[in-house]
């Protein structure tokens, strides 16, 4: 499906917005502060296995897609090397040409180390551009076509520091080409780089009363890097989606054929929370009845971003300072800080290590985006090939862009069971 941008409409809309911005509007203090970042496609689950367990992967067992979640897991992969590809339709209920594609390669160099590389491409489809003159003349045959897109390329190196623990470092290049060249001849693609640090623990198999078991735990600090600037206007810099992931899990090993893995993961964006701007008036006629209400604070937006910071902290800081600030800058205090954590619970049942069933739940506070959904998935293994599928059902009033989307992943493992980790 092709999207049409009418330049005349954009101009008129901008003029209307500009006119309204000169007036004074009384608005209540907002209850919802969603944190937004640049290149948000980095947060989309790029593989069907993780997607089938509630978009998690920092503490699950190693697979070819560990690059996105926790590259230190590659030190525990039983295959010598592997290649994985993934295709994820996006907004499939509305369009058919927006998608996320991902290719990953990993190689265990020896018993202690491994490296991996991945390429992620997010296409926003084709956009047909109609100029003001074409719209007035009714000329819809000679339209300009733009194809905005974003991409990321990552490298990682993992090292086993002990028999049960490994760590990894990663480096990535990010490029976002969203500006319309035919509208702005000076438009250029935005770019940045990011680094990451992760760790993974996997215990030995322990014997319990009626089953054996194995503990897993992991952490990952991802997408740490300079802000990305989309244009040359003031305040156009956007933080990268710097993310902290923490997770733990347990494998119930009932016998050599049946295993149930349960994992819990929490995440937090290490990005400053938007503060509350405006001009504060302590005594005002809030309900318009002529009576002034004491001890009631309201805001005057004229415009809102030019006022003082009423609650919260100034978000115009460097990306390193922003990481530390993100733990204590929420205008709502500790309660709001806790709302900025998301959590996911997932389970994976495997039979003979050749067939898998998965389920998961992801939860985000209603004041921070309201992403809440259930996921289901399945996996099949034949010789050197792994096939994974997943499906998502929204559990909130905010419908997910991946609602009713079937995600598909394909993995080729070379030298399967070359290393004995289980």
N, C-alpha and C positions, 0 to 999 in steps of 0.2 A: 504494500500500500504506500502511496506517495503522499507526503504532506505538503500543503500549499501555504506559503507565507505571502500575505498581501502587504506590500510595503506601505501602501497608502493607509491601510488600517493601522499599521504599527505607528506611523507618524501621528495620525489623529489620536490614537490611544495615548501616546507619549505626551501630546499637548494637553489632553484632558487631565492626566495624572499630574503634570506640571502645574496646571491651574489649581487643582485641589491642594497641592502641597503648600500653597501660599496661605491657606486658611488655617484657622486654629480649631482643632478637633479634640473634644474631651473623650478620652478612652480610659477604660479601667486597667488596672495593673494586670498584665497577662498571667494566666496560670500555666501556660504551656510554652516551653522554650526548647525547640528542637535544634540540636547541634548539626550544622551543615558543614561540609568540607568540600575541597576540590577532589577530582577524580574518584567519585564514590563507587565507580564500578569495581574498584579493588576489593570492596566488601562483599561482592556477590560470590556465593559459593560456586567455585569453578569445576566441581566434580559431583557426580550423582551419588557417590557413596556418602560423602559428608552431607550433602543435601538431604539424603534419606534419613539422617539421624538428627535433624533439627539444625542444620548448618553449623556443624562442629567438627574439629579435627586436631586440636592442640594436644589431646591426650589419648586419642584412639591409636590402635596399632598401626604400624607403618604401612604405607602403600605408595604408589607412584605419585600421588597428588600431595604428598607431605610438604612440598615446596610452598604451597599457599598457606598452610596452617602451622607447621612446625618442622622445618627442614632437618632439625637434629634427629628426627625419627629415622632418617635414611640409614643411620648407623646400625639400625636393628632390622633392616629389610633382609628377607631371606633370599631374594633374587640378586644376581650379580649386577644386572642393569635392567632398564625398562624404558618404554616410551608410552605415553598416555595422551589421548586426545579427547576433547569434550566439546559439545555443542549445546548451548542453552538459549532457546528462544526467549525474548524479553517483551513484555507487553503484548503477548500473543493474541489476547482478546481484541486488541485494537489495530495492530499492524502486523505485517508478516515479514518485515525486513530489518527488524532490530534484533540483534543477537550478541551473545558473548561466546567467543571461541578461545580455546586454551590448548596449548601443546606443552608437554613436560618431558624432560629426559633426566634420568639419574643413573649414576654408576658408583658402585661400591669399589673403591680402589683397592682396599684390603680389609682385614678384620677390624680395623680401627677407624677408617676414614671413608668418606664418600663426598661426591659433589653432584650438583644438579643445576639444571637451567630450565627456565620456562618462558613462554611467550603468551601473553594474554591480549586479545583484540576485542574491543567493544565497538560494534557498528551501530550508529543511530539511524541507519537507513538512508534513503534518498529523499532529498527535499527539493521541490520545484519552486523556483523563485519567480514571482510575477512583479514586474515593475509597475509604478503608478501609471505610466503611459500605456502599458499592455492591458492593464485592468480597465482603463477608460475606453480603450479601443476594442475591448473584448477579444483580444488576441491571446489565445491559450494554446497555440500550436508550437511556438518557438520559445519554450521556457528554458531557463538556465537550471541546471541540476547540480546540487552540491551533495557531498556525502561526508558529513562530519563523523569523526571517529576518535577513539582513544586507544592507547596501547601501553603495555608495560613489558619490560624484559628484565628477568631476574637471574642472578647467579648465587649459589650458596655452597658452603663447605662445612661439613659436619665432622666431628672428631669424638671418638669414644674415650672419655676421660677415665672411665672405670667400666667394669663388666656390666653394670646395670645403669650407667648414666652417660649421656652424650650431650654435647652442645654444638651450636652451629651459628655462623654469621652469614649474612646475606647482603647483597648490594643490587639495587634495581634502578633502571632508567624509566621515567614516565613521560609520556607525550600526550597532550590533549589538543586536538585540532577541531574545535567547535565553532569557531568564527566563520561567518559567511564571506568568502572572498569577493563574490560579486556585489555585495552590499558595501563592504569596507575594503578598499584596495590595500590598506595598510595592515590588514589582519594577518596575524602570524600565529603559529601553533605555540601553545604554552608547554613548558617542559620543566622537569625537576629530577632529582634523584632521591633515593631513600635507602636506608640501611636497616638491618634488623638483627636481633639477638634472641636465641631460643635455647631451651633445654628440655630434655626428655629422660624420664626414669621408667625402667621396666624391671620388675623384680623377677627372681627365679620362680619357677612353679612350686607352690607350697601345697602340702597335703592337709586337708581338713577332714572333718568327720565323714561326710558323705560325698565329697567332691574335692578336686584340686582347684587351686586358684592362683591368679597372678595379678599383682597391683601395677597400675600405670599412673603416671602423673606428668604434666608438662606445663611449660610457660612459653610465651612468645611476646616479644616487643617488636612490633612491625611498623613499617612505613614511617620511619623517623627521618625527616629531611626538611629542607627549606620550603617555605610556602610557594605556591604556584600562582603565577599572575596571568590572567586570561586577556587583559588588555592594559592600556596605559592610563586608564582613568584612576582617580583617587580611590583608595579603599577597595581595589580590585584584587588584592592578594587573598588567597584562600589557603588555609592549613591543609596539609595532607591528612588522610584518615589514619593518623597514628593510633595504633590499637594495642591494648594490653589484653592478652588471653591467658587465662588460668584454668586448668582442668585436671580432673582425676577420674580414674575408672578402675573397674575390677572385672576380670575374666573368670566366669564360672565354668570350669572344665569338668563336665560330668563324666566323660569317657573319651577315648581317642576320636570319637566321631561327632560328639555334640558339645558345642561351646556357646555360652551366652555372655556377651560383653555389654556392660552397663557403664555409661560415661556421663559426667556432669561437667559443664563448662560455663564460666562467666567471662564477660568481656566488658571493656570500657574504652571509649574514645578518649584519648589523652589530648583533648583540644579544649581551649577555653570556652566556657559556657557564655552565650550571649547575655549581657547584662540588661537591666531595665533602664532605658533612657527616658528623658523627658524633663519637664518642669513641675515641681511639686507644689501643690496648694493644699494647705491643711484644713482650710475652712471654705467649703464650696457647696453650692446648691446642686447636689448630685442628681436628685430625682426630679428637679424642675418644679417643685411645689412652692418655691419662694422661701423655704426654710433652709438655712445654712447648717450643714452637719459638721460638728466638731469632731476632731480626731479621725477624719476620713481623708485619706490621701488619694488624689487622682492625678492624672498626667495630662499635660497639654502638648500635643504634637505640632510643632511649628518650625521646621519639621521635627519629628521625634528624635532623629539621630543627632540633632544639633544641641540637644539639651544635656543636662548633667547626668551622671550615672547615679540613679537613685538606689539601686541594689546591684550587687555583684562587683566585678572588677573589670578594668579596662582590657579588652581582648587584643588590643594592638600591641602585641609583644612578639618577641622572637619565638621560633618553634621550640627551642629548648626550654625557655621560660614558660611557654604555654603548656608543656608537659607537666611541670611541677604545679603550675597554677591550676590546672584542670582538676586537682584533687580537693580544692577548697574555694572555688570561685562561684559556685551556684548561688543565685540570688535567694533561693529558698532555704539555704543552709544545709545542714547534714542530711535532712530528709530528701532534698532534691538531689544531693550528690549520690545518694544510694539509688535514686531512680535512674541515674545515668548508667547503671550496670544492667546489662542484659544477661539472661541465663538460658541455657539449653540443656535438655535431658534427652539422651539417646540410648537405644539398645540395638544390638546386632546379634542375631542367632545364626550360627554357621553349622552346617552338616557336612562332615567329611572334608571340610575346607574347600568344597566345590560348589556349594549353594548357600546363599545368605538371604535372610529376611531382616528388614530394618524398620525402625519407627523412631520418631522424635518429636519434641515440642520446643518451640522457641518463644521467648517472652521478652517484650520490651515495654516499658512503662507507657501509659497512654499520654503522658505529658512530654514524652521524648520521642515520639514517632508512632507509637501504638502498633508496632509490628508484632503480631502474635499469630502463630500458625502451627499446624500439625503437618508432619511429613511422613511419608512411607516410601519404602524402596526395596529393591531386590538386586541380588548379584549372582552371576553365573560364571563358573570357571571351567574352561575347556582347554586342556593342554597348556599352551603358553598365553592364552587370551583370557582376559577378564572383561565381562560385560556388566555394567551397572546402570540401573534405572531408578528414578525417584519421581515423586509426585507430591504436590503441596496443596493443603487446604487452609484457607484463612480462618482465624479464630477471633478476629476483631472486626470492628466497623470499618477499619481502613483496609481495603483490599490490597493484597500483595500484587506487584507487577508480575510475579511468577505464579499467580493463581491458575490452577488447571493446566499447568505446563508440565510436559513430560521431559525430564532432563536425561541425557544419554551420555555415557562415558565408555571409552574403550581403552584397555591397557594391554600392552604386549610385554610380558616378562621374559627376559633372557637369562638363562642360567638359574631357573627356578630351583629353590632349595639348595642353592650353592653354599649358602651359609646356614648353619643350624642355630637358630635363636630360640627355638621352642622345644 
